[in-house]
Amino acid sequence: MVKRALKIVLFIGFAALFVSCGNKKNLTEEEKALFKEYKSVKLEKDPNTKKVYDFEGMEIIVADWWSPSDGLDNAEPVNPVDEDTKKFHKFLKVAYNVDIDTYGIGGWGAHPQTVANFCTTGGDENYVFIIDNRSLTTGMKGNLFYDLSSITSIDWSNPKWDKATTDLTTKDGRFYGMRPMASEPRVGVFFNKRLLKEAGIDPETIYDLQKESKWTWETFEEMLKKTTRDLDNDGAFDTYGMANLSTEFCYLAAMSNGTSYIGKDSNGKYFNNIGNDKTLEALSWAARMKQAYEKPQPEGANWDWMYAAFINGEVAFQVDQQYRVGNIADMQDDWGFVCFPLGPNGDGKYATLAQDNIYVIPACYDKERAEKIAKAFDLYTTEVPGYDDDSSWKEDYYSRFRDERAVDETLQLMRDNPKPRFDTMIIGINQVGEVIWNVYGGGQTPQEAYEATKNHYQGLIDEMNN
């Protein structure tokens, strides 16, 4: 009798769990197993109904240009983390009665037009578009994206929402873009350990300096000077301190000195910041480093010659994107990776510039539809149980880097302090190239470059602000 009563209680409790999930269909054995596995997950309730959110089978397409056309959750897992994520997504879809997945629609080249067309004309599909700067600038100017700050059912203070993305897409006190994950570690400084050792420098000291906040413009220049060497006394350098893409170096030089080329004020208005003393100082320093320690571009070489120079062990340092680890995976010399050194007028914190894809919802949707899509996306991006450890993101990076310190220390610093790049929001400013290319190449002083471009740039900025 006791056993039978216990069975009845368990049955009723389990059935109540299924009903409370807002799921209106009969559960399969696989789905029952998922509910059992994730029984500790607290499902969110709709404050209007006081019941678990039920999206009544709503179909939502998270659209990018690279995912499988039949859905990312349907693809074979690439690692244990991906496998656990896909399984948890399956549970969330059943629990909240929503059909949501990430699909590749079209290709990279066509994506901006696809986004613009739908946001303008609308349609039956329920989209969350993943975009890059090609769509962001025109979309913000054309009011194509929904005001996410008006959606109160989402806790935007949740740490999963990337602050750099919010800052970048804020206009007149409202924000239009979201990113439910930390900013990806981006630009830093690669270094060749062999060349450093041959110049009498222990490569580990760079990590030590970074850890002690003593990796600065000054200590960087000391190492550049030591690694720019004439080995055979013939009057010509045989190894050089560095070789860089000019824009990557100059963006980081400004950032590290507490400034930027284009700024944004508290009212969300952009302004030309090139004439700022900190920016001029950063440009002057960058040009001096290039003149004194950078390997000259070989005659007839392509624009990307600097990448081969680093791989071939001809230069000791290179400022570059973190993702280029794939290109140097088979490099014969050992290498490491640190943040860009601190400038004399920065805030004393290591950082990187955020250059992430952004998630937006079309402004053509009415309030009810947009809020449903946004809330479903918020719930779908709930953190996977078991991966709430702050260090779990590192697992995918360890195999790509040769030093654990590059992951544990450098990438961690970058994730903790991403800075937005506002020049990417100004249509036609072309990476501030007119300034950077001329100054880094030695054709103009920073002040001359600023004076030569300020009127043109101001017109572009005014157009974006208005």
Wavefront OBJ file of the C-alpha trace (Angstrom):
o trace
v 0.000 0.000 0.000
v 2.834 2.361 0.913
v 4.713 1.550 -2.295
v 1.563 2.127 -4.358
v 0.957 5.480 -2.638
v 4.557 6.474 -3.238
v 4.231 5.605 -6.916
v 1.100 7.734 -7.176
v 2.822 10.696 -5.507
v 5.850 10.400 -7.785
v 3.639 10.111 -10.853
v 1.591 13.163 -9.905
v 4.736 15.172 -9.119
v 6.426 14.222 -12.376
v 3.280 14.979 -14.361
v 2.971 18.346 -12.658
v 6.544 19.133 -13.676
v 5.719 18.489 -17.335
v 2.551 20.577 -17.216
v 4.324 23.432 -15.423
v 6.756 23.628 -18.305
v 4.075 25.001 -20.582
v 4.513 22.069 -22.934
v 1.141 21.157 -24.465
v 2.140 18.007 -26.323
v 2.811 14.488 -25.129
v 6.447 14.028 -24.271
v 8.596 11.419 -25.949
v 10.814 9.141 -23.902
v 13.819 11.227 -24.938
v 12.092 14.417 -23.760
v 11.136 12.809 -20.449
v 14.764 11.884 -19.959
v 15.791 15.489 -20.614
v 13.388 16.789 -17.959
v 14.772 14.267 -15.523
v 18.363 15.254 -16.302
v 17.662 18.971 -15.954
v 15.235 18.759 -13.044
v 17.332 21.258 -11.074
v 16.922 23.933 -13.758
v 14.545 26.645 -12.592
v 12.340 27.539 -15.531
v 11.264 31.150 -15.815
v 7.625 32.105 -15.411
v 5.682 34.647 -17.413
v 4.689 37.390 -14.930
v 1.377 37.829 -16.767
v 0.233 34.193 -16.565
v 2.245 33.168 -13.474
v 3.129 30.018 -15.417
v 6.287 28.895 -17.183
v 6.688 30.749 -20.479
v 4.860 28.999 -23.317
v 5.601 30.288 -26.835
v 3.037 27.948 -28.388
v 5.456 26.434 -30.865
v 6.648 29.775 -32.241
v 9.356 29.342 -34.892
v 12.351 31.658 -34.528
v 15.328 31.836 -36.878
v 18.647 33.092 -35.516
v 20.182 33.969 -38.879
v 23.863 34.196 -39.763
v 25.842 33.408 -42.922
v 28.003 30.473 -41.803
v 25.878 27.978 -39.827
v 24.350 24.847 -41.428
v 21.237 25.617 -43.463
v 19.311 22.889 -41.595
v 20.117 24.293 -38.154
v 23.130 24.447 -35.864
v 21.490 22.315 -33.169
v 21.012 19.551 -35.735
v 24.699 19.426 -36.652
v 27.030 16.802 -35.219
v 28.696 18.046 -32.008
v 32.328 19.048 -32.474
v 33.333 18.597 -28.821
v 31.818 17.727 -25.420
v 30.890 21.355 -24.728
v 29.018 21.578 -28.019
v 27.302 18.269 -27.305
v 26.089 19.454 -23.896
v 24.921 22.755 -25.388
v 22.866 21.044 -28.081
v 21.278 18.721 -25.540
v 20.359 21.603 -23.235
v 18.906 23.546 -26.169
v 16.676 20.582 -26.933
v 15.410 20.651 -23.362
v 14.762 24.413 -23.453
v 12.816 24.139 -26.699
v 10.496 21.544 -25.209
v 10.241 23.266 -21.833
v 9.246 26.616 -23.330
v 7.428 25.156 -26.354
v 9.482 27.114 -28.885
v 11.193 26.110 -32.137
v 14.396 28.168 -32.233
v 17.733 27.454 -33.864
v 20.590 29.155 -35.709
v 20.560 28.848 -39.500
v 22.895 30.035 -42.221
v 20.891 31.995 -44.779
v 22.697 33.010 -47.952
v 26.371 33.888 -47.844
v 28.648 36.510 -46.330
v 28.382 38.847 -49.304
v 24.581 38.795 -49.494
v 23.886 38.971 -45.762
v 23.769 42.784 -45.314
v 21.249 43.146 -48.126
v 19.178 40.250 -46.770
v 19.029 41.933 -43.365
v 18.214 45.367 -44.808
v 15.496 44.001 -47.112
v 13.675 42.118 -44.365
v 13.970 44.892 -41.788
v 12.474 47.268 -44.348
v 9.670 45.178 -45.823
v 9.010 42.612 -43.070
v 7.643 39.112 -43.541
v 6.202 36.062 -41.828
v 9.534 34.812 -40.460
v 10.576 35.576 -36.895
v 14.225 36.600 -37.080
v 17.072 37.398 -34.750
v 19.777 38.503 -37.175
v 23.466 38.092 -36.422
v 25.244 40.993 -38.118
v 28.646 42.607 -38.432
v 29.604 46.241 -38.959
v 28.503 46.183 -42.582
v 24.892 45.995 -41.413
v 25.256 47.749 -38.074
v 26.162 51.221 -39.321
v 23.487 51.437 -42.020
v 20.919 49.714 -39.817
v 21.439 52.105 -36.930
v 21.279 55.107 -39.228
v 18.153 53.796 -40.958
v 16.371 52.807 -37.709
v 16.085 49.213 -38.924
v 16.566 47.552 -35.529
v 14.191 47.204 -32.597
v 14.811 49.212 -29.420
v 15.875 46.422 -27.079
v 16.044 48.706 -24.057
v 12.251 48.975 -24.212
v 11.871 45.238 -23.504
v 11.412 44.976 -19.746
v 10.884 41.218 -19.502
v 14.634 40.687 -19.949
v 17.176 41.378 -17.223
v 19.731 43.319 -19.239
v 21.986 43.583 -16.177
v 22.640 39.836 -16.423
v 26.411 39.422 -16.975
v 25.748 37.234 -20.034
v 24.906 40.391 -22.016
v 28.136 41.854 -23.369
v 28.543 45.464 -22.212
v 30.776 46.479 -25.125
v 27.979 45.522 -27.533
v 25.456 47.530 -25.540
v 27.769 50.561 -25.526
v 28.454 50.290 -29.233
v 24.782 50.125 -30.200
v 23.488 52.774 -27.809
v 21.905 55.835 -29.410
v 20.006 58.588 -27.584
v 19.967 56.509 -24.415
v 18.558 53.381 -26.087
v 20.391 50.294 -27.322
v 19.634 48.191 -30.372
v 22.109 45.313 -30.326
v 22.793 42.424 -27.951
v 25.318 39.671 -27.513
v 24.514 36.847 -25.032
v 28.130 35.938 -24.400
v 31.419 37.559 -23.487
v 33.337 39.510 -26.091
v 35.857 37.387 -27.963
v 39.530 38.053 -27.124
v 40.948 39.910 -30.109
v 44.043 41.973 -30.894
v 47.224 41.531 -28.875
v 50.966 41.077 -29.316
v 52.569 37.854 -30.546
v 56.260 37.347 -29.729
v 58.973 35.039 -31.042
v 60.698 33.301 -28.129
v 63.831 32.317 -30.048
v 64.605 35.870 -31.133
v 64.009 37.132 -27.614
v 66.359 34.539 -26.108
v 69.044 35.329 -28.673
v 68.753 38.993 -27.680
v 69.216 38.073 -24.006
v 65.552 38.331 -22.982
v 63.723 35.594 -21.086
v 60.327 35.331 -22.882
v 58.569 34.522 -19.602
v 59.432 37.986 -18.330
v 56.872 39.462 -20.736
v 54.100 37.484 -19.040
v 55.541 38.489 -15.668
v 55.583 42.162 -16.639
v 51.990 41.915 -17.812
v 50.932 40.246 -14.566
v 52.572 43.062 -12.579
v 51.111 45.801 -14.860
v 54.659 46.710 -15.930
v 54.290 45.704 -19.582
v 54.297 49.252 -20.930
v 55.270 51.256 -24.001
v 58.654 51.788 -22.327
v 59.432 48.117 -21.640
v 58.103 47.187 -25.088
v 60.481 49.648 -26.739
v 63.412 48.296 -24.737
v 62.727 44.842 -26.184
v 62.192 46.200 -29.686
v 65.575 47.875 -29.500
v 67.324 44.713 -28.281
v 65.762 42.517 -30.977
v 66.537 44.880 -33.882
v 70.006 43.495 -34.552
v 72.889 43.557 -37.007
v 74.263 40.073 -36.494
v 77.172 40.168 -38.953
v 78.316 43.773 -38.504
v 77.691 44.692 -42.129
v 75.730 47.803 -41.243
v 72.333 46.266 -42.049
v 69.846 44.785 -39.632
v 69.321 41.029 -39.874
v 66.418 40.777 -37.418
v 63.868 43.421 -36.532
v 61.788 44.242 -33.541
v 58.428 44.062 -35.283
v 56.293 44.017 -38.423
v 52.632 45.022 -38.253
v 49.523 45.909 -40.145
v 49.485 49.669 -39.530
v 45.837 49.896 -38.528
v 46.044 47.097 -35.955
v 49.052 48.724 -34.284
v 47.603 52.242 -34.283
v 44.150 51.241 -33.017
v 45.741 49.544 -30.034
v 48.219 52.370 -29.445
v 45.336 54.818 -29.035
v 43.301 52.434 -26.884
v 46.245 51.761 -24.564
v 46.723 55.502 -24.064
v 43.133 55.989 -22.916
v 41.763 57.388 -26.145
v 40.208 56.574 -29.515
v 39.990 58.084 -32.986
v 36.237 58.523 -32.830
v 34.507 58.999 -29.495
v 30.895 58.953 -28.314
v 29.544 61.331 -25.667
v 27.004 60.721 -22.929
v 24.193 61.681 -25.318
v 25.226 59.010 -27.812
v 26.686 61.517 -30.279
v 29.909 60.709 -32.112
v 32.819 63.149 -32.227
v 36.241 63.439 -33.848
v 38.833 62.576 -31.209
v 41.933 62.530 -33.400
v 43.011 66.001 -32.295
v 42.975 64.943 -28.634
v 46.425 65.171 -27.025
v 46.350 61.496 -26.035
v 45.499 60.432 -29.594
v 48.218 62.601 -31.131
v 50.690 61.186 -28.595
v 49.712 57.623 -29.488
v 50.088 58.280 -33.211
v 53.487 59.942 -32.705
v 54.728 57.025 -30.625
v 53.442 54.468 -33.144
v 55.168 56.259 -36.022
v 58.423 56.428 -34.061
v 58.298 52.701 -33.241
v 57.681 51.911 -36.892
v 60.528 54.110 -38.081
v 63.048 52.731 -35.586
v 62.215 49.043 -35.229
v 59.946 47.759 -37.981
v 61.253 45.635 -40.822
v 60.879 47.599 -44.087
v 58.399 46.204 -46.584
v 60.327 44.177 -49.164
v 60.242 45.634 -52.660
v 57.338 44.215 -54.673
v 55.816 42.482 -51.631
v 52.061 42.197 -51.161
v 50.277 44.190 -48.457
v 50.265 41.166 -46.116
v 54.021 40.594 -46.233
v 54.321 41.123 -42.454
v 52.595 37.826 -41.646
v 55.275 35.771 -43.402
v 57.965 37.875 -41.745
v 56.759 36.797 -38.313
v 56.218 33.155 -39.257
v 59.705 32.974 -40.775
v 61.342 34.320 -37.622
v 62.467 37.638 -39.120
v 60.773 39.842 -36.486
v 60.345 39.443 -32.747
v 56.898 41.019 -32.277
v 53.661 41.365 -34.201
v 50.413 43.083 -33.208
v 47.634 40.966 -34.618
v 44.254 39.335 -34.125
v 44.093 36.454 -31.670
v 42.408 34.235 -34.245
v 45.580 34.175 -36.358
v 46.871 31.422 -34.085
v 45.596 29.090 -36.779
v 48.003 30.611 -39.289
v 51.027 30.194 -37.011
v 50.131 26.797 -35.590
v 52.993 25.120 -37.483
v 55.515 27.918 -36.991
v 58.937 26.443 -36.283
v 59.926 28.960 -33.612
v 58.066 28.948 -30.332
v 55.815 31.933 -29.641
v 53.685 33.594 -26.992
v 50.866 36.146 -26.786
v 50.252 39.136 -24.505
v 48.037 42.225 -24.413
v 49.158 45.459 -26.017
v 51.436 47.345 -23.591
v 50.043 50.102 -21.378
v 50.423 53.685 -22.569
v 51.482 56.528 -20.237
v 48.040 58.162 -20.151
v 45.716 55.152 -20.067
v 43.752 53.778 -17.138
v 46.401 51.187 -16.245
v 44.217 48.258 -17.317
v 45.033 45.861 -20.145
v 42.322 45.584 -22.758
v 41.521 44.801 -26.358
v 39.159 46.247 -28.940
v 35.879 44.401 -29.318
v 35.053 43.400 -32.880
v 32.218 40.968 -32.337
v 29.148 39.973 -34.285
v 25.964 41.487 -32.886
v 22.401 40.173 -32.532
v 19.502 42.410 -33.589
v 15.734 42.147 -34.000
v 14.003 43.866 -36.945
v 12.186 47.078 -36.065
v 9.393 46.174 -38.482
v 7.855 43.854 -35.858
v 5.121 45.118 -33.581
v 5.746 45.295 -29.818
v 4.130 41.962 -28.944
v 5.968 40.020 -31.629
v 9.346 41.624 -30.955
v 9.075 41.027 -27.217
v 8.165 37.361 -27.723
v 11.149 36.843 -30.033
v 13.506 38.624 -27.662
v 12.308 36.749 -24.579
v 12.504 33.382 -26.322
v 16.051 34.207 -27.412
v 16.928 35.248 -23.866
v 15.686 31.918 -22.489
v 17.315 29.928 -25.305
v 20.679 31.453 -24.411
v 20.458 30.410 -20.759
v 23.832 29.206 -19.510
v 24.324 25.468 -19.884
v 24.341 23.711 -16.477
v 27.808 22.607 -15.477
v 29.493 25.395 -17.433
v 28.864 28.235 -15.027
v 32.530 28.069 -13.978
v 34.182 31.296 -15.128
v 37.076 29.338 -16.626
v 35.102 26.853 -18.728
v 35.464 29.050 -21.849
v 39.239 28.450 -21.816
v 39.048 24.792 -22.799
v 38.654 25.541 -26.499
v 41.679 27.871 -26.485
v 44.275 25.704 -24.743
v 44.832 23.548 -27.809
v 45.367 26.611 -30.009
v 48.026 28.312 -27.899
v 51.432 27.032 -26.906
v 51.425 28.742 -23.499
v 48.777 28.227 -20.851
v 49.652 31.696 -19.577
v 48.481 33.171 -22.876
v 45.031 31.748 -22.166
v 44.871 32.023 -18.377
v 46.304 35.525 -18.218
v 46.232 37.319 -21.584
v 42.889 36.133 -22.934
v 41.315 36.526 -19.515
v 42.404 40.165 -19.405
v 40.930 40.720 -22.858
v 37.590 39.144 -21.947
v 37.437 41.232 -18.786
v 38.015 44.562 -20.527
v 36.847 44.827 -24.156
v 36.601 48.359 -25.554
v 34.198 49.338 -28.356
v 35.529 50.854 -31.581
v 33.305 53.751 -32.590
v 35.061 54.568 -35.861
v 33.394 51.474 -37.306
v 30.046 53.236 -36.857
v 30.903 56.126 -39.175
v 30.027 55.343 -42.786
v 32.794 56.342 -45.200
v 35.526 56.957 -42.638
v 37.306 53.812 -43.864
v 39.074 52.706 -40.678
v 40.486 56.227 -40.168
v 42.867 55.109 -42.907
v 43.697 58.563 -44.241
v 45.206 59.408 -40.869
v 46.787 56.099 -39.876
v 48.338 55.204 -43.228
v 49.909 58.631 -43.685
v 51.218 58.947 -40.141
v 52.482 55.368 -39.756
v 54.040 55.548 -43.210
v 55.864 58.769 -42.345
v 54.099 60.982 -44.871
v 52.502 63.314 -42.325
v 52.772 64.245 -38.677
v 49.726 63.393 -36.539
v 48.742 67.067 -36.385
v 49.034 67.430 -40.159
v 46.915 64.334 -40.728
v 44.284 65.597 -38.318
v 44.098 69.010 -39.976
v 43.929 67.457 -43.443
v 40.975 65.214 -42.608
v 38.995 66.981 -39.886
v 36.492 68.748 -42.145
v 35.795 65.643 -44.215
v 35.503 63.443 -41.136
v 33.258 65.957 -39.396
v 30.839 65.817 -42.310
v 30.678 62.036 -42.070
v 30.189 62.206 -38.304
v 27.434 64.824 -38.600
v 25.638 62.658 -41.129
v 25.693 59.702 -38.747
v 24.626 61.803 -35.751
v 21.708 63.241 -37.672
l 1 2 3 4 5 6 7 8 9 10 11 12 13 14 15 16 17 18 19 20 21 22 23 24 25 26 27 28 29 30 31 32 33 34 35 36 37 38 39 40 41 42 43 44 45 46 47 48 49 50 51 52 53 54 55 56 57 58 59 60 61 62 63 64 65 66 67 68 69 70 71 72 73 74 75 76 77 78 79 80 81 82 83 84 85 86 87 88 89 90 91 92 93 94 95 96 97 98 99 100 101 102 103 104 105 106 107 108 109 110 111 112 113 114 115 116 117 118 119 120 121 122 123 124 125 126 127 128 129 130 131 132 133 134 135 136 137 138 139 140 141 142 143 144 145 146 147 148 149 150 151 152 153 154 155 156 157 158 159 160 161 162 163 164 165 166 167 168 169 170 171 172 173 174 175 176 177 178 179 180 181 182 183 184 185 186 187 188 189 190 191 192 193 194 195 196 197 198 199 200 201 202 203 204 205 206 207 208 209 210 211 212 213 214 215 216 217 218 219 220 221 222 223 224 225 226 227 228 229 230 231 232 233 234 235 236 237 238 239 240 241 242 243 244 245 246 247 248 249 250 251 252 253 254 255 256 257 258 259 260 261 262 263 264 265 266 267 268 269 270 271 272 273 274 275 276 277 278 279 280 281 282 283 284 285 286 287 288 289 290 291 292 293 294 295 296 297 298 299 300 301 302 303 304 305 306 307 308 309 310 311 312 313 314 315 316 317 318 319 320 321 322 323 324 325 326 327 328 329 330 331 332 333 334 335 336 337 338 339 340 341 342 343 344 345 346 347 348 349 350 351 352 353 354 355 356 357 358 359 360 361 362 363 364 365 366 367 368 369 370 371 372 373 374 375 376 377 378 379 380 381 382 383 384 385 386 387 388 389 390 391 392 393 394 395 396 397 398 399 400 401 402 403 404 405 406 407 408 409 410 411 412 413 414 415 416 417 418 419 420 421 422 423 424 425 426 427 428 429 430 431 432 433 434 435 436 437 438 439 440 441 442 443 444 445 446 447 448 449 450 451 452 453 454 455 456 457 458 459 460 461 462 463 464 465 466
